[in-house]
Amino acid sequence: SAAGQYQDRSRHRQAFVIGEVNGNWSTAKEIPGSAALNLGGNAQITSVSCASAGNCSAGGQYRDRFGHTQAFIVNEMNGTWRHAKEVPGGAALNTGGIGQITSVSCASAGNCSAGGSYRRGTAGAQVFVVNELHGTWGHAKEVPGTAALNTGGNAQIASVSCASAGNCSAGGSYTDVRGHLQAFVVDEVDGSWGAAEEVPGTAALNRGGNAVVASLSCGSASHCSAGGYYFYTNSIQQTFVAVKS
């Protein structure tokens, strides 16, 4: 399955999905229910993950009638896309009105996790995770430990990967008290998200103050690899890999 954004005749940006079955792509269609959410006319999908044929989840953002950007999620079950809905609990976190899902990963049909960002009042961008268990999405929550790290108020999740139901990892970036961008990772074990931590060793490398986890993948529970970049000086960018085993 694939998803993205298009502009309708009213010049509103809408979200669409398209599926492939037995090697043949179907006709793209607007995500069911997204128009009712997207009264501000700016919706898009940022991530899709499929656990098996016809069983996928996708997430992104839309603009509500107040002009606020909210995060949404939508599921495909047995080949049929259900109605998009605002991420449960997302509005309560997103008091500053800038929310989005940036990454979705499904370990099996109906068991997925997603991560994204929101703005809490004037406190800047914070990060959240939300889990789906047996086809039901729980409530979004701030990634544990990120508030203490993200004192500069600009955090993002770049990648989520789930090896099995309830066993996932995520990575991204946050801004420290000096205004430097640092890389972080966080793990979910048996359905519970632990505390985020700076990627070990990157502080010594990141002398230029600009480090990010760009992608992360888990082959099995507690066995993951992450890749990203840092600035050795203000002008020299380098790449890094980190392995959890």
SVG drawing of the C-alpha trace seen along z (x, -y; Angstrom):
<svg xmlns="http://www.w3.org/2000/svg" viewBox="-17 -30 52 42">
<polyline fill="none" stroke="black" stroke-width="0.4" points="0.0,0.0 1.0,-3.6 -0.4,-6.9 0.2,-10.6 -1.3,-13.9 -3.2,-15.6 -4.8,-19.0 -8.5,-19.0 -10.5,-21.5 -10.9,-23.8 -7.1,-23.9 -7.4,-21.9 -4.7,-19.3 -6.3,-15.9 -4.8,-12.5 -5.1,-9.4 -4.3,-5.7 -3.7,-3.2 -3.3,0.6 -1.7,3.3 -3.3,6.8 -1.6,9.7 0.7,7.3 -1.9,4.9 -2.4,1.4 -5.9,0.3 -7.4,-3.2 -6.3,-5.8 -9.0,-7.1 -9.4,-9.7 -8.9,-8.3 -12.3,-7.6 -13.3,-10.1 -10.4,-12.4 -12.4,-15.1 -14.6,-15.5 -11.5,-16.0 -9.6,-18.1 -11.8,-21.2 -8.8,-23.4 -7.8,-21.9 -4.3,-20.5 -4.0,-16.8 -1.1,-14.4 0.1,-10.9 3.7,-10.7 4.1,-6.9 2.5,-3.6 3.2,-0.1 1.7,3.2 1.9,6.3 0.4,8.6 -1.5,8.3 -4.6,6.1 -3.7,5.2 -1.9,1.9 -1.9,-1.3 -1.0,-4.9 -0.6,-8.1 -0.1,-11.8 -1.7,-15.1 -4.6,-17.3 -5.7,-20.9 -8.9,-21.3 -11.5,-24.0 -9.5,-26.2 -6.4,-26.1 -4.6,-23.7 -2.6,-20.8 -3.6,-17.5 -2.3,-13.9 -4.4,-11.2 -4.3,-7.4 -6.1,-5.1 -6.3,-1.3 -6.8,1.1 -8.3,4.4 -8.7,7.4 -8.3,5.1 -10.7,2.3 -9.5,-1.0 -11.5,-2.2 -12.3,-5.8 -9.4,-8.0 -9.5,-9.3 -7.6,-11.8 -5.0,-10.0 -6.7,-9.3 -5.4,-11.7 -3.5,-13.7 -5.6,-16.8 -5.1,-16.9 -1.3,-16.9 -1.3,-19.2 -2.5,-22.4 -0.2,-24.5 -1.9,-23.1 0.9,-21.6 0.7,-17.8 1.6,-15.0 2.6,-11.4 5.9,-10.9 6.4,-7.1 4.3,-4.0 5.4,-0.4 3.2,2.7 4.6,6.0 1.4,8.0 -2.1,7.3 -3.7,4.9 -0.6,4.5 1.3,1.3 3.1,-1.6 3.4,-5.2 5.4,-8.2 5.2,-11.9 5.4,-15.3 3.1,-17.9 3.3,-21.4 2.4,-21.9 1.3,-25.5 4.4,-27.7 6.8,-25.0 7.9,-24.0 7.8,-20.6 7.6,-17.5 7.4,-13.8 4.7,-11.2 4.1,-7.5 0.9,-5.6 0.3,-1.9 -2.3,0.3 -3.2,3.6 -5.5,6.2 -6.9,3.5 -7.6,0.8 -5.4,-2.3 -4.6,-3.4 -4.0,-7.0 -0.9,-9.0 1.6,-9.8 4.7,-11.9 7.8,-9.7 9.1,-9.1 12.2,-10.9 12.1,-13.3 10.9,-16.3 14.1,-16.2 16.3,-15.9 14.4,-18.3 14.9,-21.5 15.4,-23.4 11.9,-22.5 12.4,-21.0 12.1,-17.2 11.1,-15.0 10.7,-11.2 12.2,-10.2 11.7,-6.4 9.7,-3.7 10.4,0.0 8.5,2.9 10.0,6.4 7.0,8.0 3.8,6.8 4.7,4.6 8.5,4.6 9.5,1.6 12.2,-1.1 12.1,-4.7 14.7,-7.3 14.9,-11.0 16.3,-14.2 15.9,-16.8 17.3,-20.2 19.3,-20.5 19.7,-23.4 22.5,-24.9 20.3,-24.8 22.2,-21.9 20.4,-19.2 21.1,-15.7 20.1,-12.2 17.9,-9.9 16.6,-6.4 13.8,-4.8 12.6,-1.2 9.3,0.4 9.5,3.8 6.4,6.0 4.1,3.1 5.7,0.5 7.9,-2.4 11.0,-3.0 12.9,-6.3 14.5,-8.0 18.2,-8.4 20.8,-10.2 22.4,-7.8 25.5,-6.5 28.7,-8.1 27.2,-10.8 27.8,-13.6 31.5,-13.2 31.2,-13.1 28.6,-15.9 30.9,-18.9 29.0,-21.0 25.7,-20.5 23.6,-18.9 22.9,-15.2 19.9,-13.2 18.7,-9.6 17.4,-9.4 16.4,-5.7 16.0,-2.8 15.2,0.9 14.7,3.9 15.3,7.4 14.0,9.0 13.1,7.8 16.0,5.9 18.1,6.3 18.0,3.0 20.3,0.7 20.0,-3.0 21.7,-5.4 22.0,-9.1 24.4,-12.0 26.2,-14.6 28.3,-17.6 32.0,-17.2 32.4,-20.9 29.9,-23.6 30.7,-22.7 31.8,-19.0 28.9,-16.5 29.5,-12.9 27.3,-9.8 27.0,-7.3 25.5,-3.9 24.4,-2.5 23.6,1.1 21.5,2.6 22.0,6.2"/>
</svg>
